[in-house]
Amino acid sequence: MSGSATLNRSAAFASIAAALLLLGLKGWAAWSTGSTAMLGSLADTALDLVASCATLAGVWIAAMPADDKHRFGHGKAEAIAALFQIVLISISALGIAARAIEQLVEGGRTQAAAEGIGVSLAAIAVTLALLAWQRHVVRRTGSLAIQTDSVHYSSDLLLNLAVIAALAIDQLAGIPAADPLFGLLIAGWLGWSAWTASQAALDQLMDHEWAPEKKERFLAVLARNPDITGVHDLRTRTSGNQDFVQFHVWVDPEMTLRDVHIVMDDMEARLRAEFPDTEIIIHPEPTGHVDEQGPAGEDVLPHTCDVGDHLATTREQGRA
């Protein structure tokens, strides 16, 4: 098992443990207070548990090596797990909004505010600890499933603060509408979180190109190689924590196949030093040769490389 897979699984297990603990605490608090905001927080935590289990399944499958039926690996399992989480977040938001509207119409007060506030403070402490570990893992692995799970738990921080505010205003200020209104705000926040989190998952499933800044950095590394005169038909995508890139390069048509092979190996080594965990496919062509139509046939290299002196050196290396 790779280091990234181990970190991703540790974050998923931590998420499940945190959800189980919070589920017990919030269940007791929702029963004690009768708060819609607390009930919404409980529903969200219940879905957190299901989502965290889906996250564990996603990162577990994504870490499996490529096989005969999945030659590009299983990285998209993370995007599927992320979409599943997004669906659960959306369901939670709709349920909380419906309950809040019902309470606004019927009226009613919360009870036992102290218990609800105490549980929410404990939930905030647990969530902060979990988020710290998840963000560490995301920085190290770039896991989409863990990142989506982290977005969900980040919303829990605001959710628990909203519960505290709702209970305090209801009980201390005597404003009964505060609890359902905060419930509606929580539902709106969850809905927005689901929408924003869905973009990254859909980008991976639809093989969206890398961000422009990342592609520019990739081309800048390519431009350091003096044996190529142009790059076209550059294609990029991401699957889980695995990047894929393929492109055509122009090389001196007088180079031997052995020389070209040496140049390609050198190019791959430079790229992998800057872009680890990236599968690279290079198609060499004689300078000026283009089979592609439209933008795919245009040179995207930042500047034309001088093939003169270094080419001779490369050929000498190939003959050695």
Phi and psi restraints in degrees (value plus and minus 20) as a CYANA .aco file:
   2 SER   PHI     -93.5   -53.5
   2 SER   PSI     143.2   183.2
   3 GLY   PHI     -81.9   -41.9
   3 GLY   PSI     -58.4   -18.4
   4 SER   PHI     -83.8   -43.8
   4 SER   PSI     -62.5   -22.5
   5 ALA   PHI     -83.4   -43.4
   5 ALA   PSI     -60.3   -20.3
   6 THR   PHI     -83.9   -43.9
   6 THR   PSI     -62.7   -22.7
   7 LEU   PHI     -84.5   -44.5
   7 LEU   PSI     -63.7   -23.7
   8 ASN   PHI     -81.4   -41.4
   8 ASN   PSI     -62.1   -22.1
   9 ARG   PHI     -88.7   -48.7
   9 ARG   PSI     -56.4   -16.4
  10 SER   PHI     -84.0   -44.0
  10 SER   PSI     -58.5   -18.5
  11 ALA   PHI     -87.3   -47.3
  11 ALA   PSI     -57.7   -17.7
  12 ALA   PHI     -87.2   -47.2
  12 ALA   PSI     -62.7   -22.7
  13 PHE   PHI     -84.6   -44.6
  13 PHE   PSI     -59.7   -19.7
  14 ALA   PHI     -82.8   -42.8
  14 ALA   PSI     -58.2   -18.2
  15 SER   PHI     -84.3   -44.3
  15 SER   PSI     -62.3   -22.3
  16 ILE   PHI     -84.3   -44.3
  16 ILE   PSI     -63.9   -23.9
  17 ALA   PHI     -82.2   -42.2
  17 ALA   PSI     -63.0   -23.0
  18 ALA   PHI     -84.4   -44.4
  18 ALA   PSI     -61.2   -21.2
  19 ALA   PHI     -84.4   -44.4
  19 ALA   PSI     -60.7   -20.7
  20 LEU   PHI     -83.0   -43.0
  20 LEU   PSI     -63.6   -23.6
  21 LEU   PHI     -83.3   -43.3
  21 LEU   PSI     -67.3   -27.3
  22 LEU   PHI     -88.6   -48.6
  22 LEU   PSI     -51.9   -11.9
  23 LEU   PHI     -81.3   -41.3
  23 LEU   PSI     -63.6   -23.6
  24 GLY   PHI     -85.0   -45.0
  24 GLY   PSI     -65.2   -25.2
  25 LEU   PHI     -84.2   -44.2
  25 LEU   PSI     -66.3   -26.3
  26 LYS   PHI     -93.2   -53.2
  26 LYS   PSI     -49.6    -9.6
  27 GLY   PHI     -81.8   -41.8
  27 GLY   PSI     -64.5   -24.5
  28 TRP   PHI     -85.1   -45.1
  28 TRP   PSI     -61.6   -21.6
  29 ALA   PHI     -88.0   -48.0
  29 ALA   PSI     -59.5   -19.5
  30 ALA   PHI     -84.0   -44.0
  30 ALA   PSI     -59.8   -19.8
  31 TRP   PHI     -87.2   -47.2
  31 TRP   PSI     -56.4   -16.4
  32 SER   PHI     -95.1   -55.1
  32 SER   PSI     -56.2   -16.2
  33 THR   PHI    -118.9   -78.9
  33 THR   PSI     -48.4    -8.4
  34 GLY   PHI      48.7    88.7
  34 GLY   PSI      -0.5    39.5
  35 SER   PHI    -101.0   -61.0
  35 SER   PSI     112.4   152.4
  36 THR   PHI     -86.4   -46.4
  36 THR   PSI     -60.4   -20.4
  37 ALA   PHI     -82.0   -42.0
  37 ALA   PSI     -61.7   -21.7
  38 MET   PHI     -88.6   -48.6
  38 MET   PSI     -58.3   -18.3
  39 LEU   PHI     -82.4   -42.4
  39 LEU   PSI     -59.4   -19.4
  40 GLY   PHI     -83.3   -43.3
  40 GLY   PSI     -60.0   -20.0
  41 SER   PHI     -84.7   -44.7
  41 SER   PSI     -59.2   -19.2
  42 LEU   PHI     -83.8   -43.8
  42 LEU   PSI     -65.2   -25.2
  43 ALA   PHI     -81.6   -41.6
  43 ALA   PSI     -60.5   -20.5
  44 ASP   PHI     -84.1   -44.1
  44 ASP   PSI     -60.3   -20.3
  45 THR   PHI     -87.7   -47.7
  45 THR   PSI     -57.0   -17.0
  46 ALA   PHI     -81.1   -41.1
  46 ALA   PSI     -62.7   -22.7
  47 LEU   PHI     -91.0   -51.0
  47 LEU   PSI     -50.3   -10.3
  48 ASP   PHI     -76.4   -36.4
  48 ASP   PSI     -62.4   -22.4
  49 LEU   PHI     -82.9   -42.9
  49 LEU   PSI     -65.7   -25.7
  50 VAL   PHI     -83.6   -43.6
  50 VAL   PSI     -63.5   -23.5
  51 ALA   PHI     -84.3   -44.3
  51 ALA   PSI     -58.1   -18.1
  52 SER   PHI     -86.7   -46.7
  52 SER   PSI     -56.1   -16.1
  53 CYS   PHI     -85.1   -45.1
  53 CYS   PSI     -59.4   -19.4
  54 ALA   PHI     -85.2   -45.2
  54 ALA   PSI     -57.0   -17.0
  55 THR   PHI     -82.1   -42.1
  55 THR   PSI     -64.9   -24.9
  56 LEU   PHI     -79.8   -39.8
  56 LEU   PSI     -65.0   -25.0
  57 ALA   PHI     -82.4   -42.4
  57 ALA   PSI     -60.6   -20.6
  58 GLY   PHI     -83.9   -43.9
  58 GLY   PSI     -67.8   -27.8
  59 VAL   PHI     -91.7   -51.7
  59 VAL   PSI     -48.6    -8.6
  60 TRP   PHI     -86.8   -46.8
  60 TRP   PSI     -67.7   -27.7
  61 ILE   PHI     -88.2   -48.2
  61 ILE   PSI     -60.6   -20.6
  62 ALA   PHI     -81.5   -41.5
  62 ALA   PSI     -48.4    -8.4
  63 ALA   PHI     -99.4   -59.4
  63 ALA   PSI     -30.0    10.0
  64 MET   PHI     -86.9   -46.9
  64 MET   PSI     120.7   160.7
  65 PRO   PHI     -89.6   -49.6
  65 PRO   PSI     141.1   181.1
  66 ALA   PHI     -80.4   -40.4
  66 ALA   PSI     127.2   167.2
  67 ASP   PHI    -154.6  -114.6
  67 ASP   PSI    -194.0  -154.0
  68 ASP   PHI     -82.2   -42.2
  68 ASP   PSI     -49.3    -9.3
  69 LYS   PHI    -116.1   -76.1
  69 LYS   PSI     -31.2     8.8
  70 HIS   PHI    -157.0  -117.0
  70 HIS   PSI      55.0    95.0
  71 ARG   PHI     -88.1   -48.1
  71 ARG   PSI     -41.0    -1.0
  72 PHE   PHI    -117.9   -77.9
  72 PHE   PSI      -7.5    32.5
  73 GLY   PHI      68.0   108.0
  73 GLY   PSI    -190.4  -150.4
  74 HIS   PHI    -139.0   -99.0
  74 HIS   PSI       2.8    42.8
  75 GLY   PHI     -79.6   -39.6
  75 GLY   PSI     -49.6    -9.6
  76 LYS   PHI     -90.1   -50.1
  76 LYS   PSI     -28.9    11.1
  77 ALA   PHI     -80.0   -40.0
  77 ALA   PSI     -51.1   -11.1
  78 GLU   PHI     -86.1   -46.1
  78 GLU   PSI     -61.4   -21.4
  79 ALA   PHI     -86.4   -46.4
  79 ALA   PSI     -57.6   -17.6
  80 ILE   PHI     -85.2   -45.2
  80 ILE   PSI     -62.8   -22.8
  81 ALA   PHI     -82.4   -42.4
  81 ALA   PSI     -59.0   -19.0
  82 ALA   PHI     -84.2   -44.2
  82 ALA   PSI     -61.8   -21.8
  83 LEU   PHI     -83.8   -43.8
  83 LEU   PSI     -57.9   -17.9
  84 PHE   PHI     -81.8   -41.8
  84 PHE   PSI     -62.8   -22.8
  85 GLN   PHI     -80.5   -40.5
  85 GLN   PSI     -61.7   -21.7
  86 ILE   PHI     -82.9   -42.9
  86 ILE   PSI     -60.2   -20.2
  87 VAL   PHI     -81.4   -41.4
  87 VAL   PSI     -63.0   -23.0
  88 LEU   PHI     -84.9   -44.9
  88 LEU   PSI     -60.6   -20.6
  89 ILE   PHI     -81.6   -41.6
  89 ILE   PSI     -61.3   -21.3
  90 SER   PHI     -85.1   -45.1
  90 SER   PSI     -62.1   -22.1
  91 ILE   PHI     -81.5   -41.5
  91 ILE   PSI     -63.0   -23.0
  92 SER   PHI     -80.2   -40.2
  92 SER   PSI     -63.1   -23.1
  93 ALA   PHI     -82.6   -42.6
  93 ALA   PSI     -63.0   -23.0
  94 LEU   PHI     -85.5   -45.5
  94 LEU   PSI     -61.0   -21.0
  95 GLY   PHI     -85.0   -45.0
  95 GLY   PSI     -62.2   -22.2
  96 ILE   PHI     -85.7   -45.7
  96 ILE   PSI     -61.7   -21.7
  97 ALA   PHI     -82.9   -42.9
  97 ALA   PSI     -61.8   -21.8
  98 ALA   PHI     -83.7   -43.7
  98 ALA   PSI     -63.2   -23.2
  99 ARG   PHI     -86.5   -46.5
  99 ARG   PSI     -58.3   -18.3
 100 ALA   PHI     -86.0   -46.0
 100 ALA   PSI     -62.5   -22.5
 101 ILE   PHI     -83.8   -43.8
 101 ILE   PSI     -60.8   -20.8
 102 GLU   PHI     -80.2   -40.2
 102 GLU   PSI     -62.4   -22.4
 103 GLN   PHI     -89.7   -49.7
 103 GLN   PSI     -55.0   -15.0
 104 LEU   PHI     -82.1   -42.1
 104 LEU   PSI     -59.3   -19.3
 105 VAL   PHI     -91.8   -51.8
 105 VAL   PSI     -63.5   -23.5
 106 GLU   PHI    -105.1   -65.1
 106 GLU   PSI     -42.5    -2.5
 107 GLY   PHI      59.4    99.4
 107 GLY   PSI    -188.5  -148.5
 108 GLY   PHI     100.9   140.9
 108 GLY   PSI     134.2   174.2
 109 ARG   PHI    -139.3   -99.3
 109 ARG   PSI     137.0   177.0
 110 THR   PHI    -105.8   -65.8
 110 THR   PSI     146.9   186.9
 111 GLN   PHI    -152.0  -112.0
 111 GLN   PSI     142.8   182.8
 112 ALA   PHI      29.4    69.4
 112 ALA   PSI      36.4    76.4
 113 ALA   PHI     -80.8   -40.8
 113 ALA   PSI     -55.4   -15.4
 114 ALA   PHI     -80.2   -40.2
 114 ALA   PSI     -62.4   -22.4
 115 GLU   PHI     -84.3   -44.3
 115 GLU   PSI     -63.7   -23.7
 116 GLY   PHI     -84.2   -44.2
 116 GLY   PSI     -60.8   -20.8
 117 ILE   PHI     -86.3   -46.3
 117 ILE   PSI     -61.0   -21.0
 118 GLY   PHI     -82.2   -42.2
 118 GLY   PSI     -64.0   -24.0
 119 VAL   PHI     -84.5   -44.5
 119 VAL   PSI     -60.2   -20.2
 120 SER   PHI     -84.6   -44.6
 120 SER   PSI     -58.4   -18.4
 121 LEU   PHI     -84.8   -44.8
 121 LEU   PSI     -60.3   -20.3
 122 ALA   PHI     -84.6   -44.6
 122 ALA   PSI     -59.8   -19.8
 123 ALA   PHI     -83.6   -43.6
 123 ALA   PSI     -58.6   -18.6
 124 ILE   PHI     -82.2   -42.2
 124 ILE   PSI     -62.7   -22.7
 125 ALA   PHI     -83.1   -43.1
 125 ALA   PSI     -65.3   -25.3
 126 VAL   PHI     -84.0   -44.0
 126 VAL   PSI     -62.7   -22.7
 127 THR   PHI     -85.1   -45.1
 127 THR   PSI     -60.4   -20.4
 128 LEU   PHI     -81.4   -41.4
 128 LEU   PSI     -61.8   -21.8
 129 ALA   PHI     -84.2   -44.2
 129 ALA   PSI     -63.0   -23.0
 130 LEU   PHI     -84.3   -44.3
 130 LEU   PSI     -64.2   -24.2
 131 LEU   PHI     -81.4   -41.4
 131 LEU   PSI     -58.4   -18.4
 132 ALA   PHI     -80.2   -40.2
 132 ALA   PSI     -63.2   -23.2
 133 TRP   PHI     -91.5   -51.5
 133 TRP   PSI     -61.6   -21.6
 134 GLN   PHI     -81.4   -41.4
 134 GLN   PSI     -62.3   -22.3
 135 ARG   PHI     -87.7   -47.7
 135 ARG   PSI     -54.5   -14.5
 136 HIS   PHI     -81.8   -41.8
 136 HIS   PSI     -64.7   -24.7
 137 VAL   PHI     -85.0   -45.0
 137 VAL   PSI     -63.4   -23.4
 138 VAL   PHI     -82.4   -42.4
 138 VAL   PSI     -59.5   -19.5
 139 ARG   PHI     -82.6   -42.6
 139 ARG   PSI     -54.4   -14.4
 140 ARG   PHI    -103.4   -63.4
 140 ARG   PSI     -54.3   -14.3
 141 THR   PHI    -135.4   -95.4
 141 THR   PSI     -43.0    -3.0
 142 GLY   PHI      49.8    89.8
 142 GLY   PSI       0.8    40.8
 143 SER   PHI     -83.5   -43.5
 143 SER   PSI     104.3   144.3
 144 LEU   PHI     -89.8   -49.8
 144 LEU   PSI     -59.9   -19.9
 145 ALA   PHI     -83.5   -43.5
 145 ALA   PSI     -64.6   -24.6
 146 ILE   PHI     -87.7   -47.7
 146 ILE   PSI     -57.3   -17.3
 147 GLN   PHI     -83.4   -43.4
 147 GLN   PSI     -62.7   -22.7
 148 THR   PHI     -85.6   -45.6
 148 THR   PSI     -60.8   -20.8
 149 ASP   PHI     -80.9   -40.9
 149 ASP   PSI     -58.6   -18.6
 150 SER   PHI     -86.7   -46.7
 150 SER   PSI     -57.9   -17.9
 151 VAL   PHI     -80.5   -40.5
 151 VAL   PSI     -62.0   -22.0
 152 HIS   PHI     -82.6   -42.6
 152 HIS   PSI     -66.5   -26.5
 153 TYR   PHI     -91.1   -51.1
 153 TYR   PSI     -46.1    -6.1
 154 SER   PHI     -84.0   -44.0
 154 SER   PSI     -58.8   -18.8
 155 SER   PHI     -86.1   -46.1
 155 SER   PSI     -46.4    -6.4
 156 ASP   PHI     -83.8   -43.8
 156 ASP   PSI     -51.4   -11.4
 157 LEU   PHI     -80.7   -40.7
 157 LEU   PSI     -69.6   -29.6
 158 LEU   PHI     -85.3   -45.3
 158 LEU   PSI     -56.5   -16.5
 159 LEU   PHI     -81.0   -41.0
 159 LEU   PSI     -65.2   -25.2
 160 ASN   PHI     -89.5   -49.5
 160 ASN   PSI     -55.5   -15.5
 161 LEU   PHI     -85.0   -45.0
 161 LEU   PSI     -57.5   -17.5
 162 ALA   PHI     -85.8   -45.8
 162 ALA   PSI     -57.6   -17.6
 163 VAL   PHI     -82.2   -42.2
 163 VAL   PSI     -64.6   -24.6
 164 ILE   PHI     -80.7   -40.7
 164 ILE   PSI     -66.2   -26.2
 165 ALA   PHI     -83.5   -43.5
 165 ALA   PSI     -61.9   -21.9
 166 ALA   PHI     -83.1   -43.1
 166 ALA   PSI     -66.2   -26.2
 167 LEU   PHI     -85.4   -45.4
 167 LEU   PSI     -61.4   -21.4
 168 ALA   PHI     -85.7   -45.7
 168 ALA   PSI     -65.0   -25.0
 169 ILE   PHI     -87.0   -47.0
 169 ILE   PSI     -61.6   -21.6
 170 ASP   PHI     -82.6   -42.6
 170 ASP   PSI     -70.9   -30.9
 171 GLN   PHI     -99.3   -59.3
 171 GLN   PSI     -60.9   -20.9
 172 LEU   PHI    -108.3   -68.3
 172 LEU   PSI     -58.8   -18.8
 173 ALA   PHI    -115.9   -75.9
 173 ALA   PSI     -30.0    10.0
 174 GLY   PHI      50.1    90.1
 174 GLY   PSI      13.9    53.9
 175 ILE   PHI    -130.0   -90.0
 175 ILE   PSI      75.0   115.0
 176 PRO   PHI     -85.4   -45.4
 176 PRO   PSI     -44.3    -4.3
 177 ALA   PHI     -94.4   -54.4
 177 ALA   PSI     -31.0     9.0
 178 ALA   PHI     -81.6   -41.6
 178 ALA   PSI     -62.9   -22.9
 179 ASP   PHI     -82.2   -42.2
 179 ASP   PSI     -73.1   -33.1
 180 PRO   PHI     -86.4   -46.4
 180 PRO   PSI     -51.4   -11.4
 181 LEU   PHI     -85.7   -45.7
 181 LEU   PSI     -61.9   -21.9
 182 PHE   PHI     -85.6   -45.6
 182 PHE   PSI     -54.0   -14.0
 183 GLY   PHI     -80.0   -40.0
 183 GLY   PSI     -61.1   -21.1
 184 LEU   PHI     -85.4   -45.4
 184 LEU   PSI     -59.9   -19.9
 185 LEU   PHI     -82.2   -42.2
 185 LEU   PSI     -60.9   -20.9
 186 ILE   PHI     -82.2   -42.2
 186 ILE   PSI     -64.1   -24.1
 187 ALA   PHI     -80.9   -40.9
 187 ALA   PSI     -61.8   -21.8
 188 GLY   PHI     -83.2   -43.2
 188 GLY   PSI     -61.4   -21.4
 189 TRP   PHI     -84.4   -44.4
 189 TRP   PSI     -62.2   -22.2
 190 LEU   PHI     -84.1   -44.1
 190 LEU   PSI     -60.9   -20.9
 191 GLY   PHI     -82.2   -42.2
 191 GLY   PSI     -62.3   -22.3
 192 TRP   PHI     -85.4   -45.4
 192 TRP   PSI     -60.5   -20.5
 193 SER   PHI     -80.9   -40.9
 193 SER   PSI     -61.6   -21.6
 194 ALA   PHI     -83.2   -43.2
 194 ALA   PSI     -62.0   -22.0
 195 TRP   PHI     -84.2   -44.2
 195 TRP   PSI     -67.3   -27.3
 196 THR   PHI     -87.9   -47.9
 196 THR   PSI     -58.0   -18.0
 197 ALA   PHI     -89.0   -49.0
 197 ALA   PSI     -45.8    -5.8
 198 SER   PHI     -88.7   -48.7
 198 SER   PSI     -45.3    -5.3
 199 GLN   PHI     -83.3   -43.3
 199 GLN   PSI     -65.4   -25.4
 200 ALA   PHI     -86.2   -46.2
 200 ALA   PSI     -59.8   -19.8
 201 ALA   PHI     -84.3   -44.3
 201 ALA   PSI     -64.6   -24.6
 202 LEU   PHI     -86.3   -46.3
 202 LEU   PSI     -55.7   -15.7
 203 ASP   PHI     -79.6   -39.6
 203 ASP   PSI     -62.8   -22.8
 204 GLN   PHI     -88.2   -48.2
 204 GLN   PSI     -63.8   -23.8
 205 LEU   PHI     -86.4   -46.4
 205 LEU   PSI     -49.4    -9.4
 206 MET   PHI    -114.7   -74.7
 206 MET   PSI      -9.9    30.1
 207 ASP   PHI      34.6    74.6
 207 ASP   PSI      27.9    67.9
 208 HIS   PHI     -84.4   -44.4
 208 HIS   PSI     124.7   164.7
 209 GLU   PHI     -84.9   -44.9
 209 GLU   PSI     137.8   177.8
 210 TRP   PHI     -78.7   -38.7
 210 TRP   PSI     141.6   181.6
 211 ALA   PHI     -82.8   -42.8
 211 ALA   PSI     126.5   166.5
 212 PRO   PHI     -72.9   -32.9
 212 PRO   PSI     -59.1   -19.1
 213 GLU   PHI     -83.8   -43.8
 213 GLU   PSI     -59.4   -19.4
 214 LYS   PHI     -87.9   -47.9
 214 LYS   PSI     -60.7   -20.7
 215 LYS   PHI     -85.4   -45.4
 215 LYS   PSI     -59.3   -19.3
 216 GLU   PHI     -83.8   -43.8
 216 GLU   PSI     -59.3   -19.3
 217 ARG   PHI     -86.5   -46.5
 217 ARG   PSI     -57.6   -17.6
 218 PHE   PHI     -84.1   -44.1
 218 PHE   PSI     -64.9   -24.9
 219 LEU   PHI     -87.1   -47.1
 219 LEU   PSI     -51.5   -11.5
 220 ALA   PHI     -84.2   -44.2
 220 ALA   PSI     -57.1   -17.1
 221 VAL   PHI     -87.4   -47.4
 221 VAL   PSI     -61.9   -21.9
 222 LEU   PHI     -80.1   -40.1
 222 LEU   PSI     -57.9   -17.9
 223 ALA   PHI     -86.8   -46.8
 223 ALA   PSI     -36.0     4.0
 224 ARG   PHI     -93.7   -53.7
 224 ARG   PSI     -34.5     5.5
 225 ASN   PHI    -106.3   -66.3
 225 ASN   PSI      94.7   134.7
 226 PRO   PHI     -97.2   -57.2
 226 PRO   PSI     -23.5    16.5
 227 ASP   PHI    -111.9   -71.9
 227 ASP   PSI     -21.4    18.6
 228 ILE   PHI    -136.0   -96.0
 228 ILE   PSI     125.5   165.5
 229 THR   PHI    -129.8   -89.8
 229 THR   PSI     -26.5    13.5
 230 GLY   PHI    -196.1  -156.1
 230 GLY   PSI     140.1   180.1
 231 VAL   PHI    -155.1  -115.1
 231 VAL   PSI     112.6   152.6
 232 HIS   PHI    -163.8  -123.8
 232 HIS   PSI     151.7   191.7
 233 ASP   PHI      32.3    72.3
 233 ASP   PSI      27.7    67.7
 234 LEU   PHI     -98.9   -58.9
 234 LEU   PSI     105.8   145.8
 235 ARG   PHI    -148.5  -108.5
 235 ARG   PSI     114.4   154.4
 236 THR   PHI    -155.6  -115.6
 236 THR   PSI     133.0   173.0
 237 ARG   PHI    -182.6  -142.6
 237 ARG   PSI     147.9   187.9
 238 THR   PHI    -151.6  -111.6
 238 THR   PSI     118.9   158.9
 239 SER   PHI    -154.8  -114.8
 239 SER   PSI      87.2   127.2
 240 GLY   PHI      45.3    85.3
 240 GLY   PSI    -146.5  -106.5
 241 ASN   PHI    -122.2   -82.2
 241 ASN   PSI      -1.7    38.3
 242 GLN   PHI    -130.5   -90.5
 242 GLN   PSI     107.9   147.9
 243 ASP   PHI    -119.2   -79.2
 243 ASP   PSI     128.6   168.6
 244 PHE   PHI    -150.0  -110.0
 244 PHE   PSI     118.7   158.7
 245 VAL   PHI    -167.5  -127.5
 245 VAL   PSI     120.0   160.0
 246 GLN   PHI    -162.1  -122.1
 246 GLN   PSI     128.9   168.9
 247 PHE   PHI    -183.3  -143.3
 247 PHE   PSI     144.5   184.5
 248 HIS   PHI    -125.9   -85.9
 248 HIS   PSI     120.2   160.2
 249 VAL   PHI    -144.4  -104.4
 249 VAL   PSI     126.2   166.2
 250 TRP   PHI    -113.3   -73.3
 250 TRP   PSI     112.9   152.9
 251 VAL   PHI    -151.3  -111.3
 251 VAL   PSI     144.8   184.8
 252 ASP   PHI     -76.8   -36.8
 252 ASP   PSI     102.3   142.3
 253 PRO   PHI     -84.6   -44.6
 253 PRO   PSI     -35.5     4.5
 254 GLU   PHI    -104.0   -64.0
 254 GLU   PSI     -27.6    12.4
 255 MET   PHI     -89.6   -49.6
 255 MET   PSI     125.2   165.2
 256 THR   PHI     -97.6   -57.6
 256 THR   PSI     143.2   183.2
 257 LEU   PHI     -78.9   -38.9
 257 LEU   PSI     -56.8   -16.8
 258 ARG   PHI     -86.0   -46.0
 258 ARG   PSI     -61.7   -21.7
 259 ASP   PHI     -81.4   -41.4
 259 ASP   PSI     -64.2   -24.2
 260 VAL   PHI     -82.2   -42.2
 260 VAL   PSI     -61.3   -21.3
 261 HIS   PHI     -81.7   -41.7
 261 HIS   PSI     -60.6   -20.6
 262 ILE   PHI     -83.5   -43.5
 262 ILE   PSI     -63.0   -23.0
 263 VAL   PHI     -81.9   -41.9
 263 VAL   PSI     -63.6   -23.6
 264 MET   PHI     -83.5   -43.5
 264 MET   PSI     -61.3   -21.3
 265 ASP   PHI     -82.5   -42.5
 265 ASP   PSI     -62.5   -22.5
 266 ASP   PHI     -83.9   -43.9
 266 ASP   PSI     -60.5   -20.5
 267 MET   PHI     -84.2   -44.2
 267 MET   PSI     -64.3   -24.3
 268 GLU   PHI     -82.9   -42.9
 268 GLU   PSI     -59.2   -19.2
 269 ALA   PHI     -83.8   -43.8
 269 ALA   PSI     -61.8   -21.8
 270 ARG   PHI     -84.9   -44.9
 270 ARG   PSI     -61.6   -21.6
 271 LEU   PHI     -88.5   -48.5
 271 LEU   PSI     -62.2   -22.2
 272 ARG   PHI     -89.2   -49.2
 272 ARG   PSI     -45.6    -5.6
 273 ALA   PHI     -86.1   -46.1
 273 ALA   PSI     -53.3   -13.3
 274 GLU   PHI    -114.2   -74.2
 274 GLU   PSI     -47.4    -7.4
 275 PHE   PHI    -149.5  -109.5
 275 PHE   PSI      54.5    94.5
 276 PRO   PHI     -86.5   -46.5
 276 PRO   PSI     143.1   183.1
 277 ASP   PHI      38.5    78.5
 277 ASP   PSI      16.0    56.0
 278 THR   PHI    -143.2  -103.2
 278 THR   PSI     107.9   147.9
 279 GLU   PHI    -109.7   -69.7
 279 GLU   PSI     104.4   144.4
 280 ILE   PHI    -137.4   -97.4
 280 ILE   PSI     108.5   148.5
 281 ILE   PHI    -141.1  -101.1
 281 ILE   PSI     101.4   141.4
 282 ILE   PHI    -138.1   -98.1
 282 ILE   PSI     112.1   152.1
 283 HIS   PHI    -136.5   -96.5
 283 HIS   PSI      87.6   127.6
 284 PRO   PHI    -101.4   -61.4
 284 PRO   PSI     124.0   164.0
 285 GLU   PHI    -160.7  -120.7
 285 GLU   PSI     134.0   174.0
 286 PRO   PHI     -84.5   -44.5
 286 PRO   PSI     125.3   165.3
 287 THR   PHI     -70.4   -30.4
 287 THR   PSI     108.5   148.5
 288 GLY   PHI      70.5   110.5
 288 GLY   PSI     -32.3     7.7
 289 HIS   PHI     -98.0   -58.0
 289 HIS   PSI     106.7   146.7
 290 VAL   PHI    -159.2  -119.2
 290 VAL   PSI     103.5   143.5
 291 ASP   PHI    -121.3   -81.3
 291 ASP   PSI     -40.9    -0.9
 292 GLU   PHI    -101.2   -61.2
 292 GLU   PSI     133.6   173.6
 293 GLN   PHI    -126.3   -86.3
 293 GLN   PSI     132.0   172.0
 294 GLY   PHI      51.2    91.2
 294 GLY   PSI    -170.4  -130.4
 295 PRO   PHI     -77.8   -37.8
 295 PRO   PSI     -49.5    -9.5
 296 ALA   PHI     -82.8   -42.8
 296 ALA   PSI     -44.8    -4.8
 297 GLY   PHI    -112.1   -72.1
 297 GLY   PSI     -20.0    20.0
 298 GLU   PHI    -106.5   -66.5
 298 GLU   PSI     122.3   162.3
 299 ASP   PHI     -90.3   -50.3
 299 ASP   PSI     108.3   148.3
 300 VAL   PHI    -132.7   -92.7
 300 VAL   PSI     -15.3    24.7
 301 LEU   PHI     -86.8   -46.8
 301 LEU   PSI     117.7   157.7
 302 PRO   PHI     -76.1   -36.1
 302 PRO   PSI     -54.8   -14.8
 303 HIS   PHI    -175.6  -135.6
 303 HIS   PSI     139.2   179.2
 304 THR   PHI     -95.0   -55.0
 304 THR   PSI     111.6   151.6
 305 CYS   PHI    -110.3   -70.3
 305 CYS   PSI     125.3   165.3
 306 ASP   PHI    -103.3   -63.3
 306 ASP   PSI      99.9   139.9
 307 VAL   PHI    -116.4   -76.4
 307 VAL   PSI     -15.7    24.3
 308 GLY   PHI     -83.5   -43.5
 308 GLY   PSI    -103.7   -63.7
 309 ASP   PHI     -85.9   -45.9
 309 ASP   PSI     -60.9   -20.9
 310 HIS   PHI     -87.8   -47.8
 310 HIS   PSI     -49.3    -9.3
 311 LEU   PHI     -81.8   -41.8
 311 LEU   PSI     -63.4   -23.4
 312 ALA   PHI     -81.8   -41.8
 312 ALA   PSI     -60.4   -20.4
 313 THR   PHI     -83.0   -43.0
 313 THR   PSI     -62.0   -22.0
 314 THR   PHI     -83.2   -43.2
 314 THR   PSI     -61.2   -21.2
 315 ARG   PHI     -84.0   -44.0
 315 ARG   PSI     -59.0   -19.0
 316 GLU   PHI     -83.5   -43.5
 316 GLU   PSI     -59.4   -19.4
 317 GLN   PHI     -83.7   -43.7
 317 GLN   PSI     -58.7   -18.7
 318 GLY   PHI     -86.8   -46.8
 318 GLY   PSI     -50.0   -10.0
 319 ARG   PHI    -104.7   -64.7
 319 ARG   PSI     -36.3     3.7
